[in-house]
């Protein structure tokens, strides 16, 4: 089994050798962990006009100026601005950027060497990239502080967002899900970052897939409130701003596991996956063969995805012997007090 995925994974890692600063790592990972978008009611015409007029000085970068169902109201944005500050960077003029379909046709997987990007593209504009990184880091810090404030926490109390980095020999030491954002390895985090970099630099897609059972599918709740759909709702505007089309698919099935879909993985889950989560503990938690089928089939796709949430022993094997990038979700409950009773609940800020 050790040969699975190795050649294609090596190719994926090699194809990212042209890309710039690793500072993108912290920006993109933190954006995934902490970005929040507020849902609002229907707007009046006056509110619409006020929003468009105010958007030039908005708390969020340019794509958020196009209102969607997730856009904050003018009043909420005004409060954000006064409390946390605003985006200060003038947007790069993308009107002269390269056309991906025609430009990338010359390169397999659109693996464009850095020196071959057009001179007038943002990929070659080092001043813009540096300024954007600085402003993006401030944006992430503001977003994280706003979320912490909802839990009554100070900006220093960031445990719920932290990742535990465990190398191969330590995987089995973890007992259950950690209380922070989850665990991964430093090598896997670099692999995820390279996938994000490649999508950003080439204006590509980034595909996020969930396979699992009824709870993962969102049964007993609205489908749009399943965590895959919530991830998409929060992250799609951010990816869009970076020139990436985010594709999120909740392909979990109630009363079943994943083996029936894994047998046709390329046609059901897809073979252009960047990040895939297994969440079928209730139906397949003790069936290592079924979980192994899910992981192996995913690794055989045209793109080699990051594997998340599978059996720890299997993730150890995939990571150590197949060069796969792996990790798992945490609960995010660190620092959140347990509600003791109704009176205690009334004192909490959330």
C-alpha positions in Angstrom: 0.0 0.0 0.0 3.0 2.3 0.4 3.2 3.3 -3.2 -0.3 4.9 -3.2 -0.2 8.6 -4.0 3.5 9.0 -3.8 4.3 9.9 -7.4 1.5 12.4 -7.8 2.1 13.9 -4.3 5.8 14.4 -5.2 4.7 16.2 -8.4 2.3 18.4 -6.5 5.0 19.5 -4.1 7.5 20.1 -6.8 5.2 22.2 -8.9 5.1 24.8 -6.1 8.8 25.6 -6.1 8.3 28.9 -7.9 6.0 30.5 -5.4 6.9 33.4 -3.1 6.9 34.2 0.6 5.7 31.6 3.2 4.0 34.5 4.9 0.9 33.4 2.9 0.8 30.4 5.2 -0.2 32.3 8.3 -2.6 34.6 6.4 -4.6 31.8 4.6 -4.6 29.3 7.5 -5.8 32.0 10.0 -8.4 33.2 7.5 -9.8 29.6 7.4 -9.8 29.4 11.1 -11.2 32.7 12.2 -13.0 34.7 9.4 -16.6 35.4 10.3 -19.4 36.8 8.1 -22.7 38.2 9.6 -26.1 37.2 8.3 -28.6 40.0 8.0 -32.3 40.5 7.0 -33.5 41.9 3.7 -32.3 45.5 3.0 -34.3 48.5 2.0 -33.3 50.6 -1.1 -31.9 53.3 1.2 -29.7 50.7 3.0 -28.5 49.4 -0.3 -27.4 52.8 -1.5 -25.8 53.6 1.9 -23.9 50.3 1.8 -22.5 50.9 -1.7 -21.5 54.4 -0.8 -19.8 53.3 2.4 -18.1 50.2 0.9 -15.2 52.2 -0.4 -14.1 52.7 3.1 -15.3 49.4 4.4 -13.9 47.1 7.1 -13.6 44.3 4.6 -11.7 44.2 1.2 -13.2 44.9 -2.2 -15.2 41.7 -3.0 -17.4 42.3 0.1 -18.5 45.6 -1.5 -20.7 43.4 -3.8 -23.5 42.7 -1.4 -24.6 39.0 -1.0 -27.0 37.4 1.5 -24.0 37.2 3.9 -23.1 40.9 3.8 -23.2 42.8 7.0 -25.7 45.7 7.1 -24.4 49.3 7.0 -25.0 49.7 10.7 -23.0 46.6 11.5 -20.1 47.6 9.2 -20.1 51.1 10.8 -19.7 49.4 14.2 -16.9 47.2 13.0 -15.1 50.2 11.6 -15.3 52.1 14.8 -14.3 49.2 16.9 -11.7 47.4 14.9 -10.5 49.7 12.1 -10.7 49.4 8.3 -9.0 47.9 5.2 -6.4 50.5 4.1 -5.0 49.1 0.9 -5.9 50.3 -2.6 -6.9 47.3 -4.7 -4.7 46.1 -7.5 -6.0 46.9 -11.0 -6.8 43.4 -12.3 -8.0 44.6 -15.7 -4.6 43.7 -17.3 -4.0 40.5 -15.5 -3.5 37.3 -17.5 -6.4 35.2 -18.8 -6.0 31.9 -17.0 -7.7 29.7 -19.7 -5.4 30.9 -22.5 -2.2 31.5 -20.5 -2.2 28.3 -18.4 -2.8 26.1 -21.5 1.0 26.1 -22.1 1.7 24.6 -18.7 0.5 21.3 -17.3 -1.6 21.9 -14.2 -0.9 25.6 -14.8 2.5 25.2 -13.2 3.8 28.6 -14.3 7.3 29.6 -13.4 7.4 32.8 -11.5 9.5 34.6 -14.1 6.9 33.8 -16.9 4.0 35.6 -15.4 3.1 38.8 -17.3 5.0 41.9 -16.1 1.7 43.8 -15.4 0.2 41.1 -13.4 -0.1 41.3 -9.6 2.0 38.1 -9.3 4.9 40.2 -10.4 4.0 43.3 -8.4 6.2 42.7 -5.3 5.2 46.0 -3.7 1.5 45.2 -4.0 2.0 41.6 -2.6 4.0 43.0 0.4 1.3 45.6 1.1 -1.5 43.1 0.8 0.2 40.6 3.2 0.5 43.4 5.8 -3.1 44.4 5.4 -4.3 40.8 5.3 -2.6 40.0 8.6 -4.3 43.0 10.2 -7.6 41.9 8.8 -7.1 38.4 10.3 -6.2 39.9 13.7 -9.3 42.1 13.7 -11.6 39.2 12.7 -10.1 37.0 15.4 -10.4 39.7 18.1 -14.1 40.2 17.1 -14.9 36.5 17.6 -13.0 36.4 20.9 -15.0 39.4 22.0 -18.2 37.5 21.4 -17.0 34.9 23.9 -15.9 37.6 26.4 -12.3 36.9 25.8 -9.3 39.2 25.3 -7.2 39.2 22.1 -4.5 37.2 24.0 -6.9 34.3 24.8 -6.5 32.5 21.4 -6.4 28.8 22.5 -9.5 27.8 20.6 -7.8 28.9 17.3 -4.4 27.1 17.9 -3.3 24.0 16.1 -1.3 21.2 17.7 1.7 20.2 15.5 2.4 16.5 16.0 5.0 14.7 13.9 4.6 11.1 12.8 5.8 9.4 16.0 3.4 11.3 18.2 0.2 10.7 16.3 -0.9 7.8 18.5 -0.3 9.8 21.7 -3.4 12.0 21.0 -6.5 10.8 22.8 -9.6 12.0 21.1 -10.0 15.4 19.5 -8.0 18.3 21.1 -9.8 21.2 22.5 -8.2 23.7 20.2 -8.5 24.0 16.4 -7.1 20.5 15.7 -3.8 18.8 15.0 -1.6 18.4 12.0 2.1 18.2 11.2 4.3 21.1 10.1 5.0 19.3 6.8 1.3 18.9 6.2 0.6 22.5 6.9 3.2 23.4 4.3 1.5 21.1 1.9 -1.9 22.8 2.5 -0.3 26.2 2.1 1.3 25.2 -1.2 -2.1 24.1 -2.5 -3.6 27.4 -1.5 -0.7 29.3 -3.0 -1.0 27.5 -6.3 -4.7 28.3 -6.5 -4.1 31.9 -5.7 -1.2 32.4 -8.0 -3.0 30.8 -11.0 -6.6 31.9 -10.2 -7.7 28.3 -9.9 -10.4 26.4 -8.0 -10.0 25.0 -4.4 -12.3 22.1 -3.7 -13.4 21.1 -0.2 -15.2 17.7 0.2 -16.9 16.0 3.1 -17.8 12.3 3.2 -19.6 10.9 6.2 -22.8 9.8 7.9 -26.1 11.5 8.9 -24.7 13.9 11.5 -22.1 15.1 9.1 -24.8 15.5 6.4 -26.7 17.8 8.8 -29.8 15.6 9.4 -32.0 17.1 12.1 -30.9 20.5 11.0 -31.0 22.7 7.9 -28.6 21.5 5.2 -27.2 25.0 4.9 -26.3 24.9 8.6 -24.1 21.8 8.2 -20.5 22.7 8.9 -19.4 22.2 5.2 -22.0 24.7 4.1 -21.1 27.1 6.9 -17.4 26.8 5.9 -18.3 27.8 2.4 -20.5 30.7 3.5 -17.7 32.1 5.6 -14.8 31.4 3.3 -16.2 31.9 -0.2 -15.9 35.7 -0.2 -12.3 35.5 1.0 -11.3 33.0 -1.7 -13.1 35.1 -4.2 -11.1 38.1 -3.3 -7.9 36.2 -3.8 -9.1 35.1 -7.3 -9.9 31.5 -6.3 -13.3 29.8 -6.9 -14.1 27.9 -3.7 -16.1 24.6 -4.3 -17.6 23.0 -1.1 -19.5 19.8 -1.3 -21.3 18.0 1.6 -21.6 14.4 0.2 -22.4 12.7 3.5 -25.3 10.2 3.6 -27.6 9.3 6.4 -27.7 5.7 7.5 -24.6 4.8 5.6 -20.8 5.3 5.8 -18.4 6.2 3.1 -17.3 2.9 1.6 -20.1 2.8 -1.0 -19.1 6.2 -2.3 -15.3 5.6 -1.9 -15.6 2.6 -4.4 -16.5 5.2 -7.0 -14.6 8.0 -5.4 -13.4 9.8 -8.6 -16.9 10.0 -9.9 -18.8 10.7 -6.7 -16.4 12.8 -4.6 -14.3 13.9 -7.6 -10.7 13.6 -8.7 -9.8 17.4 -8.4 -10.0 17.6 -4.6 -7.8 19.8 -2.5 -9.1 19.0 1.0 -11.3 16.1 2.0 -12.7 15.2 5.4 -13.9 11.8 6.6 -16.6 12.1 9.3 -18.3 8.7 9.7 -17.3 7.6 13.2 -20.8 6.3 14.1 -21.1 4.0 11.2 -17.5 3.1 10.3 -15.4 4.1 13.4 -14.4 0.5 14.0 -14.1 -0.5 10.4 -10.5 0.3 9.5 -10.9 -1.3 6.0 -13.7 1.1 5.1 -11.8 4.1 6.3 -8.6 2.9 4.5 -10.7 2.6 1.3 -11.8 6.2 1.6 -8.2 7.4 2.1 -6.6 5.3 -0.6 -9.2 6.3 -3.2 -8.9 10.0 -2.4 -5.1 9.8 -2.9 -5.5 8.3 -6.3 -7.2 11.4 -7.7 -5.8 13.8 -10.3 -5.1 16.1 -7.5 -3.8 14.7 -4.2 -5.9 16.1 -1.4 -5.2 16.9 2.2 -6.7 14.0 4.3 -8.5 15.2 7.4 -10.1 13.3 10.3 -9.4 9.7 9.3 -8.2 7.1 11.8 -5.0 8.3 13.4 -3.1 5.1 12.7 -4.0 5.3 9.0 -3.1 9.0 8.8 0.3 8.1 10.3 0.9 5.5 7.5 -0.3 7.8 4.8 1.9 10.7 6.1 5.0 8.6 6.7 5.0 6.3 3.8 2.9 8.1 1.1 3.9 11.7 1.7 0.3 12.5 2.3 -0.7 15.7 4.1 -2.9 14.9 7.1 -4.6 16.3 10.2 -7.8 16.3 12.2 -10.4 18.6 13.6 -10.4 19.8 17.2 -13.4 20.9 19.3 -12.5 24.6 19.6 -13.8 24.6 23.1 -10.7 25.7 25.0 -11.3 28.7 27.1 -15.1 28.4 26.8 -16.7 28.0 30.3 -19.2 25.2 30.8 -22.7 26.6 31.4 -23.7 25.5 34.9 -27.4 26.5 35.1 -29.9 28.9 33.7 -28.8 31.8 35.9 -25.2 31.2 34.9 -26.1 31.3 31.3 -27.6 34.8 31.7 -24.2 36.1 32.8 -22.3 34.8 29.7 -21.7 37.2 26.8 -23.0 34.7 24.1 
